[in-house]
Amino acid sequence: MGPIDFERPAEFLRTQLWRPFSALADFLYPPACSVCGISTGGHRGLCAKCWSGIRFIERPYCEVLGIPFSHDLGAGILSAEAIANPPPFDRLRSAATHDHAVRDLVHGLKYRDRTDLAPMMAGWMLRASDGTAESCDALIPVPLHRTRMLTRKFNQAAELARHMARLSGKPLLAATLIRVKRTSQQVGLGAKAREDNVRGAFAIAKGRENDIFGKRIVLVDDVYTTGATVAAASRTLRKAGAAEITVLTFARALSEPI
């Protein structure tokens, strides 16, 4: 045991008291890879094989859409898509590409109630936010319609945003942006159909307008595919007077860097 920090006795005591329970938990529920379930050295981690299959999105990338470039073209370079079709948000950042282990993590959280994955995923998102999460005024999750919440039990975007708020110390506004239109599932729809599906789907809750006006907002979702959902939500936030909108997702559907 290392030297005791007597300036933080409460924290030291809490750590010592927790150790037996932590050991018991490890015995009953041995640490395992969050994706494949193979034994690992610690909880909320990945084995070497699954870790090597993750493609984190790093610079160089388009400063607006976050699309990775295969070569460094210089600072501030935009993709052709961002120039031709500017989005209603200021920038998009994602932690990793939506394939292999990342897809399994997304499906685990979204469809198998693996809320234990959210803290790890939120940590990766915070790193990918390029400093915008730490400098924003508030985090807002993309909401589910109230009827879908009855079957889904929880909103995966809200879970990610909740842990990001805890890690960054920024306010979480989970009830400010609401979904007023029950939309069809986006899975399987083309880009135009997705856009039509979410048109007019979002609104600012009554009396919450000051949450948005003049504020720097980080809009949180689990996956960015065509961008139709976050674009519709961003238009609602922009109409309400948001000064800056960063879209932050855990995963992004992407074929190859451009």
PyRosetta script that sets phi, psi and omega in degrees:
from pyrosetta import init, pose_from_sequence

init()
pose = pose_from_sequence("MGPIDFERPAEFLRTQLWRPFSALADFLYPPACSVCGISTGGHRGLCAKCWSGIRFIERPYCEVLGIPFSHDLGAGILSAEAIANPPPFDRLRSAATHDHAVRDLVHGLKYRDRTDLAPMMAGWMLRASDGTAESCDALIPVPLHRTRMLTRKFNQAAELARHMARLSGKPLLAATLIRVKRTSQQVGLGAKAREDNVRGAFAIAKGRENDIFGKRIVLVDDVYTTGATVAAASRTLRKAGAAEITVLTFARALSEPI")
pose.set_psi(1, 134.5)
pose.set_omega(1, -177.0)
pose.set_phi(2, -77.0)
pose.set_psi(2, -178.7)
pose.set_omega(2, -180.0)
pose.set_phi(3, -64.9)
pose.set_psi(3, 146.5)
pose.set_omega(3, -178.2)
pose.set_phi(4, -86.7)
pose.set_psi(4, 132.3)
pose.set_omega(4, 175.4)
pose.set_phi(5, -88.8)
pose.set_psi(5, 97.8)
pose.set_omega(5, -175.5)
pose.set_phi(6, -71.7)
pose.set_psi(6, -9.7)
pose.set_omega(6, 177.3)
pose.set_phi(7, -79.8)
pose.set_psi(7, -12.8)
pose.set_omega(7, -179.9)
pose.set_phi(8, -129.7)
pose.set_psi(8, 58.8)
pose.set_omega(8, -174.8)
pose.set_phi(9, -65.1)
pose.set_psi(9, -36.4)
pose.set_omega(9, -178.7)
pose.set_phi(10, -63.6)
pose.set_psi(10, -44.0)
pose.set_omega(10, 179.7)
pose.set_phi(11, -66.0)
pose.set_psi(11, -41.0)
pose.set_omega(11, 179.0)
pose.set_phi(12, -62.1)
pose.set_psi(12, -45.1)
pose.set_omega(12, -179.4)
pose.set_phi(13, -63.6)
pose.set_psi(13, -40.7)
pose.set_omega(13, 179.8)
pose.set_phi(14, -62.9)
pose.set_psi(14, -40.9)
pose.set_omega(14, 179.6)
pose.set_phi(15, -63.7)
pose.set_psi(15, -44.4)
pose.set_omega(15, -178.4)
pose.set_phi(16, -66.4)
pose.set_psi(16, -39.4)
pose.set_omega(16, 179.8)
pose.set_phi(17, -68.6)
pose.set_psi(17, -30.1)
pose.set_omega(17, -177.0)
pose.set_phi(18, -79.1)
pose.set_psi(18, -23.0)
pose.set_omega(18, -173.4)
pose.set_phi(19, -55.2)
pose.set_psi(19, -46.7)
pose.set_omega(19, 179.4)
pose.set_phi(20, -61.4)
pose.set_psi(20, -38.4)
pose.set_omega(20, 179.7)
pose.set_phi(21, -69.3)
pose.set_psi(21, -36.1)
pose.set_omega(21, 177.6)
pose.set_phi(22, -64.6)
pose.set_psi(22, -41.4)
pose.set_omega(22, 178.8)
pose.set_phi(23, -64.8)
pose.set_psi(23, -40.2)
pose.set_omega(23, 178.4)
pose.set_phi(24, -64.3)
pose.set_psi(24, -40.7)
pose.set_omega(24, 179.3)
pose.set_phi(25, -63.5)
pose.set_psi(25, -40.8)
pose.set_omega(25, 178.1)
pose.set_phi(26, -64.2)
pose.set_psi(26, -33.0)
pose.set_omega(26, 179.7)
pose.set_phi(27, -71.5)
pose.set_psi(27, -43.8)
pose.set_omega(27, -178.2)
pose.set_phi(28, -75.7)
pose.set_psi(28, -37.3)
pose.set_omega(28, -179.7)
pose.set_phi(29, -128.2)
pose.set_psi(29, 82.8)
pose.set_omega(29, -176.6)
pose.set_phi(30, -57.6)
pose.set_psi(30, 142.5)
pose.set_omega(30, 178.3)
pose.set_phi(31, -56.4)
pose.set_psi(31, 135.6)
pose.set_omega(31, -178.0)
pose.set_phi(32, -143.7)
pose.set_psi(32, 156.9)
pose.set_omega(32, 177.6)
pose.set_phi(33, -59.7)
pose.set_psi(33, 133.4)
pose.set_omega(33, -177.8)
pose.set_phi(34, -68.6)
pose.set_psi(34, -14.5)
pose.set_omega(34, -179.2)
pose.set_phi(35, -101.6)
pose.set_psi(35, -58.5)
pose.set_omega(35, -172.6)
pose.set_phi(36, -99.8)
pose.set_psi(36, -14.8)
pose.set_omega(36, 177.1)
pose.set_phi(37, 87.3)
pose.set_psi(37, 1.5)
pose.set_omega(37, 178.5)
pose.set_phi(38, -69.2)
pose.set_psi(38, 150.7)
pose.set_omega(38, -178.0)
pose.set_phi(39, -61.3)
pose.set_psi(39, 138.9)
pose.set_omega(39, 178.6)
pose.set_phi(40, -134.0)
pose.set_psi(40, 178.0)
pose.set_omega(40, -177.6)
pose.set_phi(41, -82.5)
pose.set_psi(41, -12.1)
pose.set_omega(41, -177.7)
pose.set_phi(42, -158.1)
pose.set_psi(42, 162.7)
pose.set_omega(42, 179.1)
pose.set_phi(43, -75.7)
pose.set_psi(43, 160.3)
pose.set_omega(43, 176.6)
pose.set_phi(44, 54.2)
pose.set_psi(44, 44.3)
pose.set_omega(44, 177.5)
pose.set_phi(45, -135.6)
pose.set_psi(45, 177.7)
pose.set_omega(45, 179.5)
pose.set_phi(46, -121.2)
pose.set_psi(46, 151.2)
pose.set_omega(46, 174.8)
pose.set_phi(47, -74.0)
pose.set_psi(47, 168.3)
pose.set_omega(47, -176.6)
pose.set_phi(48, -60.5)
pose.set_psi(48, -39.5)
pose.set_omega(48, -177.9)
pose.set_phi(49, -65.4)
pose.set_psi(49, -47.8)
pose.set_omega(49, -180.0)
pose.set_phi(50, -66.7)
pose.set_psi(50, -39.4)
pose.set_omega(50, 179.1)
pose.set_phi(51, -61.2)
pose.set_psi(51, -40.7)
pose.set_omega(51, -178.9)
pose.set_phi(52, -68.5)
pose.set_psi(52, -18.5)
pose.set_omega(52, 179.6)
pose.set_phi(53, -87.0)
pose.set_psi(53, -1.5)
pose.set_omega(53, -179.4)
pose.set_phi(54, -88.7)
pose.set_psi(54, 130.4)
pose.set_omega(54, 176.3)
pose.set_phi(55, -106.3)
pose.set_psi(55, 95.4)
pose.set_omega(55, 176.4)
pose.set_phi(56, -70.9)
pose.set_psi(56, 145.2)
pose.set_omega(56, 179.2)
pose.set_phi(57, -91.7)
pose.set_psi(57, 110.8)
pose.set_omega(57, -177.3)
pose.set_phi(58, -119.3)
pose.set_psi(58, 164.0)
pose.set_omega(58, 172.3)
pose.set_phi(59, -64.8)
pose.set_psi(59, 148.3)
pose.set_omega(59, 9.9)
pose.set_phi(60, -83.5)
pose.set_psi(60, 139.3)
pose.set_omega(60, 175.0)
pose.set_phi(61, -150.2)
pose.set_psi(61, 166.2)
pose.set_omega(61, 177.5)
pose.set_phi(62, -61.7)
pose.set_psi(62, 128.9)
pose.set_omega(62, -175.8)
pose.set_phi(63, -68.3)
pose.set_psi(63, -18.3)
pose.set_omega(63, 178.6)
pose.set_phi(64, -96.9)
pose.set_psi(64, -55.8)
pose.set_omega(64, -174.5)
pose.set_phi(65, -94.2)
pose.set_psi(65, -6.3)
pose.set_omega(65, 177.5)
pose.set_phi(66, 68.3)
pose.set_psi(66, 15.9)
pose.set_omega(66, 178.3)
pose.set_phi(67, -72.5)
pose.set_psi(67, 123.3)
pose.set_omega(67, -177.6)
pose.set_phi(68, -69.8)
pose.set_psi(68, 142.6)
pose.set_omega(68, 175.0)
pose.set_phi(69, -98.3)
pose.set_psi(69, 146.4)
pose.set_omega(69, 177.7)
pose.set_phi(70, -75.6)
pose.set_psi(70, -21.3)
pose.set_omega(70, 177.9)
pose.set_phi(71, -134.7)
pose.set_psi(71, 150.9)
pose.set_omega(71, 178.7)
pose.set_phi(72, -76.4)
pose.set_psi(72, 113.0)
pose.set_omega(72, -177.7)
pose.set_phi(73, -98.9)
pose.set_psi(73, 6.2)
pose.set_omega(73, 179.7)
pose.set_phi(74, 107.9)
pose.set_psi(74, 163.8)
pose.set_omega(74, -176.4)
pose.set_phi(75, -68.0)
pose.set_psi(75, 141.2)
pose.set_omega(75, 173.7)
pose.set_phi(76, 76.0)
pose.set_psi(76, 10.6)
pose.set_omega(76, -178.4)
pose.set_phi(77, -72.8)
pose.set_psi(77, 136.8)
pose.set_omega(77, 178.7)
pose.set_phi(78, -106.6)
pose.set_psi(78, 152.3)
pose.set_omega(78, 176.2)
pose.set_phi(79, -77.0)
pose.set_psi(79, 161.9)
pose.set_omega(79, 178.5)
pose.set_phi(80, -61.9)
pose.set_psi(80, -35.5)
pose.set_omega(80, 179.7)
pose.set_phi(81, -64.4)
pose.set_psi(81, -41.1)
pose.set_omega(81, -179.9)
pose.set_phi(82, -67.3)
pose.set_psi(82, -32.9)
pose.set_omega(82, 179.7)
pose.set_phi(83, -75.7)
pose.set_psi(83, -43.1)
pose.set_omega(83, -176.5)
pose.set_phi(84, -74.9)
pose.set_psi(84, -36.9)
pose.set_omega(84, -178.1)
pose.set_phi(85, -132.9)
pose.set_psi(85, 76.9)
pose.set_omega(85, -179.2)
pose.set_phi(86, -57.7)
pose.set_psi(86, 131.0)
pose.set_omega(86, -178.4)
pose.set_phi(87, -77.0)
pose.set_psi(87, 164.8)
pose.set_omega(87, 178.8)
pose.set_phi(88, -78.3)
pose.set_psi(88, -1.6)
pose.set_omega(88, 174.8)
pose.set_phi(89, -109.5)
pose.set_psi(89, 168.2)
pose.set_omega(89, -176.4)
pose.set_phi(90, -82.9)
pose.set_psi(90, -35.5)
pose.set_omega(90, -179.2)
pose.set_phi(91, -160.2)
pose.set_psi(91, 157.0)
pose.set_omega(91, 176.4)
pose.set_phi(92, -125.7)
pose.set_psi(92, 133.5)
pose.set_omega(92, 175.5)
pose.set_phi(93, -133.6)
pose.set_psi(93, 140.0)
pose.set_omega(93, 177.7)
pose.set_phi(94, -135.4)
pose.set_psi(94, 150.0)
pose.set_omega(94, -176.8)
pose.set_phi(95, -75.5)
pose.set_psi(95, -42.5)
pose.set_omega(95, -173.6)
pose.set_phi(96, -154.9)
pose.set_psi(96, 165.3)
pose.set_omega(96, 177.8)
pose.set_phi(97, -77.2)
pose.set_psi(97, 148.6)
pose.set_omega(97, -173.4)
pose.set_phi(98, -84.2)
pose.set_psi(98, 74.2)
pose.set_omega(98, 176.3)
pose.set_phi(99, -151.2)
pose.set_psi(99, 164.8)
pose.set_omega(99, 176.0)
pose.set_phi(100, 50.8)
pose.set_psi(100, -124.6)
pose.set_omega(100, -174.7)
pose.set_phi(101, -62.5)
pose.set_psi(101, -34.2)
pose.set_omega(101, -179.4)
pose.set_phi(102, -63.9)
pose.set_psi(102, -42.3)
pose.set_omega(102, 177.1)
pose.set_phi(103, -61.5)
pose.set_psi(103, -40.0)
pose.set_omega(103, 178.8)
pose.set_phi(104, -63.8)
pose.set_psi(104, -38.6)
pose.set_omega(104, 177.9)
pose.set_phi(105, -64.8)
pose.set_psi(105, -43.9)
pose.set_omega(105, 179.1)
pose.set_phi(106, -61.8)
pose.set_psi(106, -46.3)
pose.set_omega(106, -179.5)
pose.set_phi(107, -67.1)
pose.set_psi(107, -35.9)
pose.set_omega(107, 178.3)
pose.set_phi(108, -61.8)
pose.set_psi(108, -44.9)
pose.set_omega(108, 178.7)
pose.set_phi(109, -68.7)
pose.set_psi(109, -44.8)
pose.set_omega(109, -170.1)
pose.set_phi(110, -78.9)
pose.set_psi(110, -40.8)
pose.set_omega(110, -171.8)
pose.set_phi(111, -112.4)
pose.set_psi(111, -16.8)
pose.set_omega(111, -177.3)
pose.set_phi(112, -116.7)
pose.set_psi(112, 16.2)
pose.set_omega(112, 175.2)
pose.set_phi(113, 57.2)
pose.set_psi(113, 33.2)
pose.set_omega(113, 179.8)
pose.set_phi(114, -85.6)
pose.set_psi(114, 65.9)
pose.set_omega(114, 179.7)
pose.set_phi(115, -66.2)
pose.set_psi(115, -15.4)
pose.set_omega(115, 176.6)
pose.set_phi(116, -66.6)
pose.set_psi(116, -16.6)
pose.set_omega(116, 179.0)
pose.set_phi(117, -80.0)
pose.set_psi(117, -21.5)
pose.set_omega(117, -172.7)
pose.set_phi(118, -58.4)
pose.set_psi(118, -42.3)
pose.set_omega(118, -179.9)
pose.set_phi(119, -60.2)
pose.set_psi(119, -42.8)
pose.set_omega(119, 179.0)
pose.set_phi(120, -65.1)
pose.set_psi(120, -45.2)
pose.set_omega(120, -179.4)
pose.set_phi(121, -63.3)
pose.set_psi(121, -40.2)
pose.set_omega(121, 179.0)
pose.set_phi(122, -64.6)
pose.set_psi(122, -36.2)
pose.set_omega(122, 177.4)
pose.set_phi(123, -63.1)
pose.set_psi(123, -40.9)
pose.set_omega(123, 177.3)
pose.set_phi(124, -65.7)
pose.set_psi(124, -38.5)
pose.set_omega(124, 179.4)
pose.set_phi(125, -65.2)
pose.set_psi(125, -39.9)
pose.set_omega(125, 179.9)
pose.set_phi(126, -61.4)
pose.set_psi(126, -41.2)
pose.set_omega(126, 177.5)
pose.set_phi(127, -64.0)
pose.set_psi(127, -38.5)
pose.set_omega(127, -177.9)
pose.set_phi(128, -77.2)
pose.set_psi(128, -12.4)
pose.set_omega(128, -173.8)
pose.set_phi(129, -70.3)
pose.set_psi(129, -7.7)
pose.set_omega(129, 175.7)
pose.set_phi(130, 62.1)
pose.set_psi(130, 31.0)
pose.set_omega(130, 177.3)
pose.set_phi(131, 87.2)
pose.set_psi(131, -7.7)
pose.set_omega(131, -176.1)
pose.set_phi(132, -72.1)
pose.set_psi(132, -31.7)
pose.set_omega(132, 179.0)
pose.set_phi(133, -66.7)
pose.set_psi(133, -40.5)
pose.set_omega(133, -179.9)
pose.set_phi(134, -70.3)
pose.set_psi(134, -25.6)
pose.set_omega(134, -176.6)
pose.set_phi(135, -104.0)
pose.set_psi(135, 0.4)
pose.set_omega(135, -177.4)
pose.set_phi(136, -78.2)
pose.set_psi(136, 171.5)
pose.set_omega(136, 175.5)
pose.set_phi(137, -91.9)
pose.set_psi(137, -26.3)
pose.set_omega(137, -179.2)
pose.set_phi(138, -165.8)
pose.set_psi(138, 154.1)
pose.set_omega(138, 173.9)
pose.set_phi(139, -105.7)
pose.set_psi(139, 133.5)
pose.set_omega(139, -179.5)
pose.set_phi(140, -129.4)
pose.set_psi(140, 121.2)
pose.set_omega(140, 177.6)
pose.set_phi(141, -81.1)
pose.set_psi(141, 149.1)
pose.set_omega(141, 171.3)
pose.set_phi(142, -66.2)
pose.set_psi(142, 122.0)
pose.set_omega(142, -172.7)
pose.set_phi(143, -82.5)
pose.set_psi(143, 157.8)
pose.set_omega(143, 168.9)
pose.set_phi(144, -97.0)
pose.set_psi(144, 155.4)
pose.set_omega(144, 173.0)
pose.set_phi(145, -69.5)
pose.set_psi(145, 147.9)
pose.set_omega(145, -174.5)
pose.set_phi(146, -59.1)
pose.set_psi(146, -32.7)
pose.set_omega(146, 179.4)
pose.set_phi(147, -70.9)
pose.set_psi(147, -32.5)
pose.set_omega(147, 178.1)
pose.set_phi(148, -72.9)
pose.set_psi(148, -29.8)
pose.set_omega(148, 177.5)
pose.set_phi(149, -61.9)
pose.set_psi(149, -29.5)
pose.set_omega(149, 179.9)
pose.set_phi(150, -64.9)
pose.set_psi(150, -34.7)
pose.set_omega(150, -179.9)
pose.set_phi(151, -93.1)
pose.set_psi(151, -31.2)
pose.set_omega(151, -177.0)
pose.set_phi(152, -83.0)
pose.set_psi(152, -26.3)
pose.set_omega(152, 179.8)
pose.set_phi(153, 77.2)
pose.set_psi(153, -33.2)
pose.set_omega(153, 176.2)
pose.set_phi(154, -153.4)
pose.set_psi(154, 160.9)
pose.set_omega(154, 178.8)
pose.set_phi(155, -98.9)
pose.set_psi(155, 115.6)
pose.set_omega(155, -176.5)
pose.set_phi(156, -63.3)
pose.set_psi(156, -33.8)
pose.set_omega(156, 177.7)
pose.set_phi(157, -65.8)
pose.set_psi(157, -38.8)
pose.set_omega(157, 178.8)
pose.set_phi(158, -67.4)
pose.set_psi(158, -36.0)
pose.set_omega(158, 177.0)
pose.set_phi(159, -62.8)
pose.set_psi(159, -44.9)
pose.set_omega(159, 178.7)
pose.set_phi(160, -64.2)
pose.set_psi(160, -43.9)
pose.set_omega(160, -179.5)
pose.set_phi(161, -65.0)
pose.set_psi(161, -36.1)
pose.set_omega(161, -179.8)
pose.set_phi(162, -62.9)
pose.set_psi(162, -43.9)
pose.set_omega(162, 179.6)
pose.set_phi(163, -73.3)
pose.set_psi(163, -31.6)
pose.set_omega(163, 175.3)
pose.set_phi(164, -65.9)
pose.set_psi(164, -39.3)
pose.set_omega(164, 178.0)
pose.set_phi(165, -62.6)
pose.set_psi(165, -40.6)
pose.set_omega(165, 178.5)
pose.set_phi(166, -64.8)
pose.set_psi(166, -42.0)
pose.set_omega(166, -177.4)
pose.set_phi(167, -72.3)
pose.set_psi(167, -35.8)
pose.set_omega(167, -175.3)
pose.set_phi(168, -93.8)
pose.set_psi(168, -18.4)
pose.set_omega(168, -177.3)
pose.set_phi(169, 78.0)
pose.set_psi(169, 14.8)
pose.set_omega(169, -179.1)
pose.set_phi(170, -97.7)
pose.set_psi(170, 153.5)
pose.set_omega(170, -178.8)
pose.set_phi(171, -65.6)
pose.set_psi(171, 143.2)
pose.set_omega(171, 173.0)
pose.set_phi(172, -105.4)
pose.set_psi(172, 120.9)
pose.set_omega(172, 178.7)
pose.set_phi(173, -109.0)
pose.set_psi(173, 82.4)
pose.set_omega(173, -173.5)
pose.set_phi(174, -82.3)
pose.set_psi(174, -12.8)
pose.set_omega(174, -176.7)
pose.set_phi(175, -116.3)
pose.set_psi(175, 9.0)
pose.set_omega(175, -177.2)
pose.set_phi(176, -81.2)
pose.set_psi(176, -47.9)
pose.set_omega(176, 177.3)
pose.set_phi(177, -95.4)
pose.set_psi(177, 126.5)
pose.set_omega(177, -178.0)
pose.set_phi(178, -123.7)
pose.set_psi(178, 155.3)
pose.set_omega(178, 176.5)
pose.set_phi(179, -100.4)
pose.set_psi(179, 113.5)
pose.set_omega(179, -174.6)
pose.set_phi(180, -96.9)
pose.set_psi(180, -8.2)
pose.set_omega(180, -179.1)
pose.set_phi(181, -124.5)
pose.set_psi(181, 125.3)
pose.set_omega(181, 176.2)
pose.set_phi(182, -75.8)
pose.set_psi(182, 114.2)
pose.set_omega(182, -177.5)
pose.set_phi(183, -100.0)
pose.set_psi(183, 160.8)
pose.set_omega(183, 174.3)
pose.set_phi(184, -72.9)
pose.set_psi(184, 162.4)
pose.set_omega(184, 175.0)
pose.set_phi(185, -60.9)
pose.set_psi(185, 136.4)
pose.set_omega(185, -179.4)
pose.set_phi(186, -76.5)
pose.set_psi(186, -22.3)
pose.set_omega(186, -177.7)
pose.set_phi(187, -60.5)
pose.set_psi(187, 127.9)
pose.set_omega(187, 178.0)
pose.set_phi(188, 93.0)
pose.set_psi(188, -10.4)
pose.set_omega(188, 179.3)
pose.set_phi(189, -88.9)
pose.set_psi(189, 147.2)
pose.set_omega(189, 174.6)
pose.set_phi(190, -76.0)
pose.set_psi(190, 175.5)
pose.set_omega(190, -175.5)
pose.set_phi(191, -60.1)
pose.set_psi(191, -46.0)
pose.set_omega(191, -178.5)
pose.set_phi(192, -67.5)
pose.set_psi(192, -40.9)
pose.set_omega(192, 179.3)
pose.set_phi(193, -65.0)
pose.set_psi(193, -37.4)
pose.set_omega(193, 177.2)
pose.set_phi(194, -63.8)
pose.set_psi(194, -42.3)
pose.set_omega(194, -179.6)
pose.set_phi(195, -63.5)
pose.set_psi(195, -44.4)
pose.set_omega(195, 178.2)
pose.set_phi(196, -64.5)
pose.set_psi(196, -36.4)
pose.set_omega(196, -175.9)
pose.set_phi(197, -63.3)
pose.set_psi(197, -37.5)
pose.set_omega(197, -175.0)
pose.set_phi(198, -102.5)
pose.set_psi(198, 3.9)
pose.set_omega(198, 179.0)
pose.set_phi(199, -63.4)
pose.set_psi(199, 126.5)
pose.set_omega(199, 180.0)
pose.set_phi(200, 71.7)
pose.set_psi(200, 19.1)
pose.set_omega(200, -175.2)
pose.set_phi(201, -82.3)
pose.set_psi(201, -18.4)
pose.set_omega(201, -172.0)
pose.set_phi(202, -119.1)
pose.set_psi(202, 156.4)
pose.set_omega(202, 177.1)
pose.set_phi(203, -155.4)
pose.set_psi(203, 162.8)
pose.set_omega(203, 174.2)
pose.set_phi(204, -90.1)
pose.set_psi(204, 131.1)
pose.set_omega(204, -179.8)
pose.set_phi(205, -58.7)
pose.set_psi(205, 143.7)
pose.set_omega(205, -178.6)
pose.set_phi(206, -58.8)
pose.set_psi(206, 130.3)
pose.set_omega(206, 179.7)
pose.set_phi(207, 85.4)
pose.set_psi(207, 0.6)
pose.set_omega(207, -177.7)
pose.set_phi(208, -107.0)
pose.set_psi(208, 12.2)
pose.set_omega(208, -175.7)
pose.set_phi(209, -59.3)
pose.set_psi(209, -36.0)
pose.set_omega(209, -179.3)
pose.set_phi(210, -69.1)
pose.set_psi(210, -15.7)
pose.set_omega(210, 175.0)
pose.set_phi(211, -64.9)
pose.set_psi(211, -25.3)
pose.set_omega(211, -171.1)
pose.set_phi(212, -107.9)
pose.set_psi(212, -41.0)
pose.set_omega(212, -170.5)
pose.set_phi(213, -57.8)
pose.set_psi(213, 122.7)
pose.set_omega(213, 177.1)
pose.set_phi(214, 73.6)
pose.set_psi(214, 9.5)
pose.set_omega(214, -173.9)
pose.set_phi(215, -102.0)
pose.set_psi(215, 154.2)
pose.set_omega(215, 173.5)
pose.set_phi(216, -93.1)
pose.set_psi(216, 114.2)
pose.set_omega(216, -172.0)
pose.set_phi(217, -110.6)
pose.set_psi(217, 138.4)
pose.set_omega(217, 168.5)
pose.set_phi(218, -108.4)
pose.set_psi(218, 116.5)
pose.set_omega(218, -179.7)
pose.set_phi(219, -93.9)
pose.set_psi(219, 121.5)
pose.set_omega(219, -171.0)
pose.set_phi(220, -108.3)
pose.set_psi(220, 132.9)
pose.set_omega(220, 173.4)
pose.set_phi(221, -144.3)
pose.set_psi(221, 169.2)
pose.set_omega(221, -177.4)
pose.set_phi(222, -83.2)
pose.set_psi(222, -44.8)
pose.set_omega(222, -175.5)
pose.set_phi(223, -135.1)
pose.set_psi(223, 140.1)
pose.set_omega(223, 172.1)
pose.set_phi(224, -107.2)
pose.set_psi(224, 119.2)
pose.set_omega(224, 179.0)
pose.set_phi(225, -110.4)
pose.set_psi(225, -86.6)
pose.set_omega(225, 175.2)
pose.set_phi(226, -91.8)
pose.set_psi(226, -16.7)
pose.set_omega(226, 179.9)
pose.set_phi(227, 89.4)
pose.set_psi(227, 4.6)
pose.set_omega(227, -176.3)
pose.set_phi(228, -63.3)
pose.set_psi(228, -42.0)
pose.set_omega(228, -177.1)
pose.set_phi(229, -67.1)
pose.set_psi(229, -50.9)
pose.set_omega(229, -178.6)
pose.set_phi(230, -68.7)
pose.set_psi(230, -27.8)
pose.set_omega(230, 176.3)
pose.set_phi(231, -66.6)
pose.set_psi(231, -43.9)
pose.set_omega(231, 178.7)
pose.set_phi(232, -64.1)
pose.set_psi(232, -41.7)
pose.set_omega(232, 178.4)
pose.set_phi(233, -66.2)
pose.set_psi(233, -39.3)
pose.set_omega(233, -179.4)
pose.set_phi(234, -65.5)
pose.set_psi(234, -37.7)
pose.set_omega(234, 177.7)
pose.set_phi(235, -62.3)
pose.set_psi(235, -38.1)
pose.set_omega(235, 177.7)
pose.set_phi(236, -65.5)
pose.set_psi(236, -43.0)
pose.set_omega(236, 178.4)
pose.set_phi(237, -65.6)
pose.set_psi(237, -40.4)
pose.set_omega(237, -179.7)
pose.set_phi(238, -65.9)
pose.set_psi(238, -40.7)
pose.set_omega(238, 179.0)
pose.set_phi(239, -63.5)
pose.set_psi(239, -30.3)
pose.set_omega(239, -180.0)
pose.set_phi(240, -82.1)
pose.set_psi(240, -0.1)
pose.set_omega(240, 174.2)
pose.set_phi(241, 99.3)
pose.set_psi(241, 16.6)
pose.set_omega(241, 177.6)
pose.set_phi(242, -59.4)
pose.set_psi(242, 132.5)
pose.set_omega(242, -178.3)
pose.set_phi(243, -78.1)
pose.set_psi(243, -32.0)
pose.set_omega(243, -177.5)
pose.set_phi(244, -153.6)
pose.set_psi(244, 137.3)
pose.set_omega(244, -179.2)
pose.set_phi(245, -128.8)
pose.set_psi(245, 119.3)
pose.set_omega(245, 172.3)
pose.set_phi(246, -110.5)
pose.set_psi(246, 126.8)
pose.set_omega(246, 174.7)
pose.set_phi(247, -93.3)
pose.set_psi(247, 127.5)
pose.set_omega(247, -178.1)
pose.set_phi(248, -127.6)
pose.set_psi(248, 120.8)
pose.set_omega(248, 179.1)
pose.set_phi(249, -125.1)
pose.set_psi(249, 158.6)
pose.set_omega(249, 176.4)
pose.set_phi(250, -73.5)
pose.set_psi(250, -45.0)
pose.set_omega(250, -176.3)
pose.set_phi(251, -126.7)
pose.set_psi(251, 160.0)
pose.set_omega(251, 177.8)
pose.set_phi(252, -139.7)
pose.set_psi(252, 129.6)
pose.set_omega(252, 175.8)
pose.set_phi(253, -72.8)
pose.set_psi(253, 123.0)
pose.set_omega(253, -174.4)
pose.set_phi(254, -153.5)
pose.set_psi(254, 135.0)
pose.set_omega(254, 178.5)
pose.set_phi(255, -80.0)
pose.set_psi(255, -73.0)
pose.set_omega(255, 178.9)
pose.set_phi(256, -141.9)
pose.set_psi(256, 155.4)
pose.set_omega(256, 174.5)
pose.set_phi(257, -58.5)
pose.set_psi(257, 148.8)
pose.set_omega(257, -179.6)
pose.set_phi(258, -95.8)
pose.dump_pdb("model.pdb")
